[in-house]
Amino acid sequence: TFFDIETSGDITTDYFFEVDLLCFSMSQEGTPQYVIAEELANDVDVLKYLAEMLLCGHNLSYDVKVINAKLKGVAKAQIYYDTMLGHWVYYPAAEAGLKILGESYFGVEDWDSGLKDYTKTASYKEPWHKEDGSWASARRYTGGSGYERIPRDMLYLYNAYDTHYTRELHAVVDDLLATSESKHRAFRDRMDMANMYMDFETVGTRVDIEHLKKLEAELEEEKT
């Protein structure tokens, strides 16, 4: 299932567990893009079905971390295929952004250019809501953030484009990896590592502070 989310807040300052889902889009081979709107996108009963799907996306780690934060252990989504990592495995020195690759492979212009008027740096003393579905919190937004300020018809179309070109890019990346057994194996290894590291980023790992202090003291003694 090809998949992409749009979230609220400021990605430069807000943690993945602090944001809300504004929408997510999904499609499969031979189907159109379906966009799940804000009213349903944060519903655990909706999100738990994503844990049963083989998710394919571009830079999917962030998306899955947000989904799992919303699920709170009820279910757990996994990264199955990340087109960004797949392209990086084959062309490690190349730009890997979805918009850049979309232009390179498909000749499409940046489809989010019309959104930039709504995501400029701004500060609001009071929250607001508009009839077009956009809203903002009483806070400061840095440039390129605060997608909740985008009219929903524009945001949903943008979200669908992301999923569409992820699907198109998947075919390109799959063909590239099919030409090299070693690169395909390296890609699958990185998918496994991506899920492992995502778990660390989501729940962290325990550290024995007392042992570290003891080790530090022993090392300092050896130095002297």
N, C-alpha and C positions, 0 to 999 in steps of 0.2 A: 504494500500500500504506500503510495507516494504521499508525502505528508509535509505540512509546514504550519507554523503557528505565528500569530502576531500577539504581542503582549503590551501591557500598559507600563507606565513608569519610565525610568531612565536607566538604560543598560550600563551606563558608566558609574552609577552610584547605588542602584538597587540590586539586592541579591535575587537569585532566581526564585526563591520561596516567598518573596515579597510582592511579586507582580501578579496581575490578573490576566487571564486569557481574554483577548478582545475577539478572537475568532480562530478557527483553524480550518485548513482546507485539506482535502484528501481525494485521491482518485486511484484507479487501477488501470491496467492496460485495457484500452478499448472503451473506457468510460470517460465522461466529462469530469470536471473538477466540482466537488461539492464543498460548499463553505458552511461551516457550523457557526452560527452567530453567537454573540456574547452571552445571550440569555441561556444558552445550553452549554456553551464551551467550558464552563467551570463546574458543571454538574458531574459528580463522581460517578453516577450511574451511566453517564455517557462516556466519560474518560476511561472507565475500566475496560471497555471494549478494545481500546487501543493496545492494551497489554496483550491481547490475543492476536495481534496483527504483526506481520513482518514489515517493520517501518523502514522506509527509504526516504532520505531527505538530504539536504545540503547543509553541512555543519550541524548535524542532528543532535549533538550532545546537549546543547542548550535547550532545545525543544523538549527532549526526553526528560531532562532534569526538572523542567517546569511541570510537565505532566505528572511525574512521580511525586513531586512535592504536593500537588493537588490530591493525588490518590491516597497519600498518608498511610501507605502500607496495605491498603485494601487490595491492590494489584500492583504489578510492576511492569512498566514498558521497557523495551530493550531496543538498542540500535542494531538494525540488521544490515543496512547498506547506506553508507555515507558517501555521496557522490563527490564531495570535496576531498575526502581522504583518498578515494579511489583515483581521482585525477592527480592528486599530489604524489601518490605512489608511482604513477607513470611519468609525470612531469614535475619533479620536486622543486624545480627552480621557477616554475610558471606561476602567474597570478591564479588564485583559486576561487575568487569571489563569484557568486552565481551570476550577477549582472555582467561581469567581465567575460565569463565563459559563454554566456548567452549571446553576447555581441560577437565573440570570436567564432563560435561554431554555427550560429543561426542567423547572424546579421541583424539581430533585434536591438533597438535602442533601449536605454535604461528605462524600464517601465515604472519606476517609482519617481521619476523626475517631477511629475505633477503633484507629488505629496509634499515636497520640500517647503512649500509656503506654509504648511500647517505644522511643521516640526522644527521651527526656528527656536533659538534661545529665548526664553520668556519666563517671567515670574508672575504668579497670580496670588493676590491676597485672599481671594475668595474662590471656592470651587464654582464651576459652571457646567450647565448642560444645554445642548441645543437640540432643535427638532430633527436635525439630520443624524442624530445618534452620537455625535461627538461630545466629549466632556473633558474636564480637566480638574485636577486637585489643586488645593491651595498649596503651591510649592514652586520651586524653580526647576525648569527643564533646560538641559543643555541642547545645543543644536543637533538635529537628527534623532531626537528622542520624543517621547510623549505621543505615541501613535494613537492614543485615545482621543487626541484632538483632531483626528482626520475624519471627515464625513464618512459614514459607514458604507455607502455605495462605492466610494473610491477605495476604501480600505479592503473591502471584500474582493473587489476586482484585482487589486494588487496581490492579495493573498493567493488568489486562484492562479495568477500568472506565475508566482513563485513555484507552486506545485506543478504547473504545466511544464515549465522549463526544467525543473528538476527531473521530471519524467523523460523529457527529451534528452537531457544530459546523461541520464542513466544508461540509455542505449549506446551513447558515444563511449562512455567510460567502460561499459561492459565489453564492447568490441575491442577497445584498447587492451584491456587486461587479458582478454582471450588470446592475444598474440604472444603472451609470455607467461609460462607456468610459474616462474619464480616470482614475478610481480603479482600475479593473482594470489599466490600463496602468502606473499607479504601483505597484501591487502586484507585477506581474511584474518591474518594474525593481528593486524591493527584494529580490525573490528572487535575482536575479542578483548584487546587491550583497552579499546575505547569504552566498552561496557565496564571493565574492571575499574578504570580510572574515574569513570562517572560515579561509581559507587563511593569511591573515596571523596570525591568532590561533594557528593550529596549528604552523606552521613558522617564523613570524616573517619579517622582511625585513632585508636587509643594510643597514648604515649605514656610511658612510665617515667614520670618526672623525677621521682626519687632515684631511680636507677641512673638516669642521665646525670643528676647531680653527683652521684657517687663516681660515675665514670669520669666526669669532668675533674673531680678531685684527684683521682688516680693518675690521670694524664698530666695534670699540673705537677703532681709529685714526681713523675718520671722526668719531666722537663728540668726540674731543679736537681 
